[in-house]
Amino acid sequence: MVDEDLELERDIGEATVVYDDPDGETVEKTLPNEHIAYFQDHWIIKTEEDDQGNDIVRRIPSYRVHYVERSVEEFEEEIKTIRNQVQSVADTLREKLPGVDRGDSDDRHEVEVKQA
């Protein structure tokens, strides 16, 4: 169990997302990094909570997003997180592909993320 007081004291930075709403207006929204994620070609942002404490999220198609700017403690840690997410997806796909040997072989593939 995570101590919520410690969680609140840790500064995880902020993200600013700039996107076009359905009316074509440009919207700029700044929120904590923990309230934004990229999944299935959409940026997902937490907008509020309902009366039961459930998160209300907005899915924004990536083609509507101009940019996302994030403040991070260390860029290298951000890259490691992305690499781990890509590796996890690759492992999941590998497990689901028919005809793939699921034995205990040490035949893992590394995913390299290069910095520009």
Number of C-alpha atoms within 10 A of each C-alpha: 3 6 7 8 8 8 10 9 8 8 11 14 13 16 19 17 18 17 22 16 12 9 6 9 9 13 12 14 12 15 16 16 18 12 16 23 12 13 11 9 11 16 21 18 22 16 13 12 11 8 6 6 8 9 14 11 15 14 16 18 16 16 11 16 18 13 12 15 12 16 13 15 11 8 11 11 11 12 14 13 12 13 15 13 12 16 17 12 11 15 13 11 11 15 13 10 10 9 8 9 11 11 7 6 7 6 8 10 9 10 11 10 11 6 7 3
